[in-house]
């Protein structure tokens, strides 16, 4: 069976263009907000609130996608909202307008995430699940390489011309939307049970979900509680002596490694098992954080960012593939949406915790505490799953085909 289908290609290109637009603005967003009068506190409140909206909406729209048995409309609307938000940032500088625009962008992500990952899952089977999700993450992350690189090049020739950069970012956003309308829905199985869908109804799914799903997601969420924002790694690089341009450069370097290795590691995960690949990524992560906590050598830190790209490639797409393998087809978007909803909220807590540790105890303690917490997560996953872990069949899965990757 051909693992990279037309739909997988389209979804991957859509993600590439969208991430290119978003990451083009990521390095300059705090600088732009400060230039129009936002304080650091207000920036923090703004980003925290919009991420909360995005996180909670992932659960709601994932379940709505399952209940409607539709994927493409959610994907198209979600990417459209993110695209139109880019030039809107440049129209007015009032705080309420900025909040509305940033919420529109993040809401778009919430609308599309569950439906998109369910659509990816439906294009493959257990034998190729890691490869397909790895390919998608690879293409998505190439956007995170191209976007900041283009932004750096533009600002080199036109310093502080932030407004036009928002308009330029609209171009790949439009390409993403156009590509999304090439997607076609396949028939999706629906549950015979009639459900009342409300904004927090995904919490009910958590209560009724398979025990294997809850075990996996609890481990993932505990890890997320200590996996703080990449900003702290970039701050470490800056403290080691890199200037702002080189800090952005090392961020691009990390994304490049991630993009180059996500697809081959996804294929390897299909052979050795998704759980084993995910645990390999956690081991790499713990070593990196121990290294960040114990070294101040600039070259060592650059090497650790190389490893960080490997970690991301071995875990981010793999965790989604794992979740889709242990959820029923009619609940795939709900399962992914529920996980990513909780993950988004916990990620905010993680960054607050890391900030407090850094402020009171310093960078070394922050990284070493995270490394030890990651070891606890590894032990949890090693001891919590038996050889009889239940895996639900997915679309395009033939009887007897594939490996027991969810174990």
C-alpha positions, 0 to 999 in steps of 0.5 A, a space after each residue: 500500500 502506498 503510504 503517502 497518498 494524495 490527501 497526505 501530500 495535500 495536508 502536508 503542503 497545507 501545513 508547510 505553507 501555514 507554518 511558513 506564515 506563522 513562523 515568519 512572524 514568530 521571532 518578531 511578534 514580541 518585538 512588534 507588540 512592544 513597538 506598539 506599546 504592549 508591556 511584557 506583562 500584557 504580552 504574557 496575558 495576551 499569549 496565555 489567553 489566546 493559547 487557552 482558547 486554542 487549547 480548549 477549542 481543540 477538544 470541542 471541534 474534534 468532537 464536533 468533527 466526529 459527530 458530523 462525520 466531516 473532516 475537510 470543512 473543519 480543516 478548510 475553515 481552520 486554515 482560512 481563519 489562521 491565514 486571514 489573521 496575518 494581515 489583520 495584525 497590521 490594521 490597528 494597534 488597539 489591544 482589544 483588536 490585537 487580542 481578537 486577531 490573535 484569538 482568530 489565529 489560534 481558534 483556527 488551529 483549534 478548529 482544524 487540529 483534530 479533524 486534520 489528524 483524523 484525516 491523516 489517520 484514515 489515510 493509513 494503517 498501523 503498518 505505516 502510521 508512524 511514516 505518515 505522521 512523520 512525513 506530515 511533521 517533516 513537511 510542517 517543520 520545513 515551514 518552520 525553517 523557511 518562515 524565520 529564514 525569510 523573515 531574517 532575510 527581509 529584516 536584513 534589508 528592511 530593518 524594523 519594517 514589521 508591518 509589511 512582514 505581516 502582509 508578506 506572511 499572508 501569501 503562504 497563508 493563502 496558498 495553504 487555504 487554496 490547497 486545503 480546498 483540494 481535500 475531499 471527505 471520505 465516509 467516516 463511521 459514526 457512533 449510533 449514540 446521539 450526543 449533546 455537543 457543548 464546548 466542554 463535552 470532550 471531558 465526557 469523552 475522557 471519562 468514557 474513553 478506553 483505559 489504554 487511551 487514558 493511560 497513554 494520555 496521562 503519561 503524555 500530559 505528565 511529560 507536558 507538565 515539565 516540557 516548557 516552552 522552547 523559549 527557555 532553551 533559546 534563553 540558555 543559548 543567548 546566555 551562552 553568548 549568542 546575539 539575537 540573530 544567532 539565537 533565531 539561527 539556532 532555532 532554524 537549525 533545530 527545526 531543520 534537524 527536526 524536518 530532516 529526521 521526522 520522516 525516517 524516524 516515523 518509518 523506523 517507528 513502524 518497524 520497531 513500534 511507536 512506543 519504543 520510538 517515543 521512549 527513545 525520544 524521551 531518553 534524548 530529551 532527558 539527556 539534552 536537559 541534563 546537558 543544558 543544566 550542566 554546561 555553559 559551553 556554546 558549542 556544546 549547546 549548539 550540539 544539544 540543539 541538534 539532539 533536540 531536533 532528533 527528540 522532536 522528530 521521535 515524539 511529536 508525530 509519533 504521539 499522535 500516531 499512537 493515540 489514533 491507534 488506540 482510539 476507535 475510528 468514529 472517535 479519532 478527532 475527539 481522541 486527538 482533540 481531547 489530548 491536545 486540549 489538555 496538553 495546551 492548558 498544561 503547556 501554559 502551566 509548564 512554562 509558568 513553573 519553568 519561569 518560577 524555577 528559573 527566577 528563584 533557583 536559576 537555569 541549571 535547576 530548571 533544566 535538571 528538574 525537567 530531566 529527572 521528571 522525564 526519567 519518571 515518565 520513561 519509567 511510567 511508560 515502561 511499567 504501565 503497558 502489557 503485551 495485550 494493549 488493545 489497539 482499535 482498527 483504523 480505516 484501510 487496515 486489513 485483518 492481520 495487517 500491521 504491527 502492534 505498534 501501540 504497545 
